[in-house]
């Protein structure tokens, strides 16, 4: 586990910090999920179902189901 391309400051040989890679991956995931939410009906319904389950957990349903 100690063999890494990053130095002690977290920078690789190109001068890119490991958090920049993580931010790039997170941004790509956020862009894709936002696109899928608005343009894929099945994914939109899946996310809305998750929101309904989270909202109706416990005693906070208020007739939403």
Residue, then its C-alpha position, 0 to 999 in steps of 0.5 A: x500500500x505504500x507504493x504510490x505515484x503521489x508525493x508526501x503532499x499528495x501531488x503526482x508527477x504532473x503536479x495534480x493533487x489527488x483531490x483534483x482527481x476526486x473533484x473531477x470524478x465527483x463533477x462528472x458524476x454530478x453532471x451525469x446524474x443531473x442529465x439523467x434526472x431530467x432526460x431519462x424518465x425511469x431514472x427520474x421516477x427512481x430518484x423520486x421514489x427514493x425521495x418519497x421513501x426518505x420523506x415518508x420514513x418515520x411519521x412524516x408521510x402526511x399522505x404523500x404515499 
